[in-house]
Amino acid sequence: MVFKGTEERSAEDIACSIDAIGGHLDAFTTKESVAFTAKVLDERLPLALDIVSDMTLRPAFREEDIEKEKGVVLEELKMDEDNPDYLIHDLFSSSFWRGHALGRSIIGTKSSIQAFEQRQLRRFFEGAFQPAHLLVTAAGRLQHDAFVKLVDERFGGMAPRVVEPAAPPPAPTPSITLRDKPALEQLHLYLGVGAHAMADPRRFSAYVLSTLLGGGFSSRLFLKIRERAGLAYAVYSDLNLYADTGYLSVYAGTSLEALPKVLEYVMREFRDVKDNLVPAEELRRAKDHLKGSLMLSLESTSSRMSNLARQEKYFERSFSLDEVVDRIEQVTAEEVRDLAAEWFQQERIAAAVLGDLRGVGIDREQLAC
């Protein structure tokens, strides 16, 4: 809605202003934050800050615009429902974080979207957009002190408000969730185990563990499930960490007939990595993959800007690239094994399956590791 106009600018004014300088405006929402970004030539920074601050501090939230946008978001919801990659993740999250806000879909439901009204949006905006919550980061050709001055000129007048206390961390629900969708050609499998929070010092061991399981073409799950057994095209693992909790996940897109075998392969690797030390060569490969991916990800100003925001948000400090690389290098095979032994327990594993099930499912015994 902030793109629909402010007290001083119409939606057309915003679009024309940024297009006229060859810039780009964007926004995105995650489970824990909402972000507004601008990318412009360095000499256009003051105008970019003018536009972004106007949008985020003085949105008009006109009722007629809200009604139009609800239609747009409902179409986006339909698009997501047609996207199995999105749907399986949403299915897993809603079950794994059952009863907690973290388990709710970011986009909402048809009924919640249709129910939005100006008063509700205003109430959320006034609670969320306040100095205690605001973080401004930038990367590129700029001077820090000059940038701080520009930000202070535009955001310094924000009035502080009462900050609501943080809700308690959610407790994972390691359940098995099935959703039958006959229109899908593939079966989508999503497995997960509860992990620690983003700022936990064991995160480096966790990233190494996820990488060697399914973080690249030479990872265990990719080599064994795709390359050797030919049971899936897409198979990978991921680490999803938040401010106070997290989970490690494994995804595979496969056939109904191959589902039991894919589960068997995954559980076998879970069992092996928690019972045995990772060979030195494999540990080295996982570390190098992590370091290379990190360095390549920082090649654009946009990714550097996002990385600064993420570090400040979760750690309240910035880590140098050398410091992160050093922490990755310090991870030992024993630390990876101990973390796997803690996480990969049959009763802790949650699963979600989406596709044309034809009455087939999975049971807890198939998650034995």
N, C-alpha and C positions, 0 to 999 in steps of 0.2 A: 504493500500500500504506500510505502514512502516514495515509490517511483511515480505515483499518481498525482503528485503535486504537493506543494507546501503553502504556507500562508502568503508567500511572495512569488513563487514560481509555479507555473502549470506543468503538467506532464510534458507538454511539447517544449516548454522553455528548458526543462532539464535535459531532454534528449538533444535539442538543438545546441545547447551550450557545450555539451561534452563532445558532440560530433564536430562542432566548429573548430575544435582544437585537436582533432584526431585522437581523442582519448577514449577510454572504455570504462563504463560503470558496471558493477555487478554486485550481487549479494548472495549469501547462502546461509542455510541454517543447519546446525548439527544438533546432537542431543543436548549439548550443554552451552551452546552459544549461537548468536546470530551476528553475521559480519557483513559490512558494506565496504566495498573496495573500489578504488579508482586507479587507473594507470594512465599517466600523461607524460609529456615531455617535461624535463625538470623546470623549465621556466614557467610552466603552467601550473605548478604546484599550488600557489595561492588560490587560483580559481577553482581547482579541484577540491581543495579543502572548504571553500565557500559553498560549493554545491553539496558535498557530502554532509557538512555540518547543518546546512539548511534542511536537507532531507531527513536527517536523523533527529534533529532537535525540534523542528517545527512542521511535522507532517500535517496535512489538512484533514485526512481521514473523512472525506465527504461521504455521506450515506449513499449517494448514487454511484460513487466509484467503488464502494465496498460491495454493493450488489453486483456490479459488473465483474469485479475480481473474483467473487465467489464462483461465478460461472467458469472463469479461467482455471481456478484451482480444482474445481470438480473435474474438468477435462484432464488436468494433470494427474488427478487421482486415478482416472480410468486408464491413463497411459501406464501408471505404475502397476495397476492390476494386471496389465497385459505383459509386464516385464517380470519373468520368473526370477531373475537375479535379485531384483528388489524385493519381490514377494517372499522369497524363501528367507531372506534376512529379517524381514518384518515379522514373519510367522515365528521364527526362532526367538526374536527379541521379546515379543508379546508374551510368549510362554515362559521364557527364561527369567524375565523380570516381572513376573505376574503380580498385578496389584500395585506396581510402582510406576512413576512417571517415565522412568527410563525405558520401560517396555512399550510405551505408547508410540504409535507411528508419528513421525515428525509432521507429515502433511495433515494428519487427522483422519476423520471418517466423513462419510457423506453427511451424516446428521450434524456433526460438530461444525463442518464447513458451512452448511446451510443456516446454522443457528447464529453465526457471527453477526454482531451488530456494532455500531459505532461506540456505544458505551463500554462494551466489553473490550474492544480494542484499545480504547483510551485508558482503561484501568490497567491493562497489562503494560502498555507503553510507559505509563507514569511510574509503575513499580520497577520495570526493568531498566529503562534508560535514565540512569542516574550516575553521579560521579564515581561512587564506590564500585560500580560494575564496568565502567568504561575503560577500554584499553585502546590506545592508538599506536600503531607501528608503521614504519615506512622503510623502504630499502631503495637504493639507487643513488643517483648523483645529488646529494643534499648535504647540508651542514646541520649537525645535531641541534646546536643552540638556536639557530634560525628557525628550524622546524618546530622546536618546542615553543618558541615565541608565536609562530603562526597558529599552532594548536591552542595555546592559551587564549589568544585573541578571539577564537571562535567557540571554544568550549569552556573557557574559564568562568563564565557566568552561570553555569548550571547550579541550581539550588540542590543541596544535599537532602536526601529523604531517608526515612527509616528503612534499614535493610532487614529483610525478613531472615530469620535464622535458617540455616541449611537443614534440609530434611535428612533423616538418618540414612545410611547406606542401604541399598536394597539387598535382600537375601536371595541368592540364585535358587531357581526351582528346576532341578535336573529332571525334567519330564520328557516324554516322547510325544511329539505332536505330528499328526498326519493331516494333510489337506488334499483331498481328491480334486484334481482339475483335469478332466479327460481331454481337454483341447490341447494339452501340452504333449509334445513328442517325447521329451526327455523326462527322466525322474531326477529331481534335484534334492541332494542330501546335504544337510548342514548339521555338524556336530560341534559341541562346545563344552568347555569346562570353565568354572569360575576362576578368575585370576586376581591379582592385586591391583592397587590403584596406580595411576600414572607416575606419581612421584616416588614409588617404592624403589629402593636401590637395586632390587633384583630385576628391574626391568631390562637391563642389558642381557642378563642370562635368559630372560624370557624371549627377547627378540632373537637371540641365537637359536634357542630351541625351536621357535616357530619357523625360522629360516631353514634349518636343516631338515625339518619335517616337510615343508611345502612352500618354500620361499623362492624357488627358482627351478630352472630346467634340470639341475643336478640334484635337486632335493629328493628325499626318499620316496615320498608319495608320488611325485611326478614320474620318477624313473620306474617305479614298480607298478603303479596303477595304469599309467598312460603308455609309457614307452615299452615296457616288457609284457604287460598283460593286455594292453589295448582295450581297457574297460571304460575309459573316459577321455574326453577331449580336454575339458577344464577340470583341474584338481589343484587345490592350493590350501595353505593354512594362513591365518592372519591373527594378529594380536590387537584386540580392541580395548584400549585402556581409557578410563574416565577419572574424574577427580577423586572418587572414593571407592571405585571398584573396577572390574574389567572381566574379560574372558578371552580365552584362546579358542579359535574356531578352525574347522576343516570343512571345505566345500568340495563337492564332486557332482558333476552332471553326468548321469549314466543311464543305463536302460533298466527296466523293471527286473529283467532276468539277471542282470549283473549286480544288482544291489547287495545281495548277501556276500558276494565275493569281495566287493569294494569295502564293505564293513569289516570283513575279515582282514584285509590288508591293512586298514587303518589301525585296528586294534592290535595287530601284530607289531606295528611300528611303535604305538604307544607303549606296549609291553617291553619292547626291546630297549627303548630309550630310557625307561625308568629302571631297568634291571642291569643295564650294561653301560660302561663308559663309552662315550662317542670316540671313535678312532681319531687320532691326532690330525690326520689328513683331512677328514671330513669336518672337524671343528675349524681348521684353518680355512677351508673353503667357505664355510658359513660366515665366518668373521669377515673375510675379504668381500664376499657378496654384500654383506650389510654395509661395510665401509664404502664400497663403490657406489651402491645405490644412494647412500646419504650424500656423497659428494656430487653425484650427477643431479640429485634433486635440488641442489642449491645453485644451479647454474642460471636460474632466472630470478629477476627481482621480485616477482610475485611469490615464488616459493620461499625466498629469504624473508620477505615480509611476514608470511604466514608462520614460518619457523620462529621468528622473534616473538610473535603474538602467543604461540603455543608455549614457548619456554617461560615467558612472563606470567602467563595465566596459571600454569601448573607448578612452576618452580620459583617464581618471583625473582629470577635471575637469568642471565644468558650464559649458555655453555659455548665455549669456543669449539671449533671443529676438531682441533687437536685434543681437547679434553674428552670429547665424545669418543673419538677414535681410541684414545688410551683406555677408556672405560670398557669399550668392546674388547680390546686386547686382553684385559684382565680377567675376562670370563674363563672359568676352568671347566673341564669335562665333568668334574665332581659337582659343580654348581648346577650344571644343566641336568645331570641325572637326579639330583636331589629335588629340583623343581618339578621335573616330570613325575617323580615318585609321589610328590605331594598332590599334584593335579590329576594325574591319570588313574583315577579310582572308578570302578564300575558304577558306584552309587552317585558319583559326582557328574557323570557325563549326561548331557542333554542332547536330544536329537530332534530334528524336524525334517520331514519328507514331503515334497510337493510334486504332484504329477498325476498321471493316469494310473492310479493304484490298483484298480481291478481287485479290490479286496485284500491286497497284500500289504503287510506292514512290517514293523520290526519290533522285537521285544527286548527286555532288559538283558537277557542272557547273551544276546548278540553284541552287547557292549562290554563284555568281560575283557579286561586287559590286565 
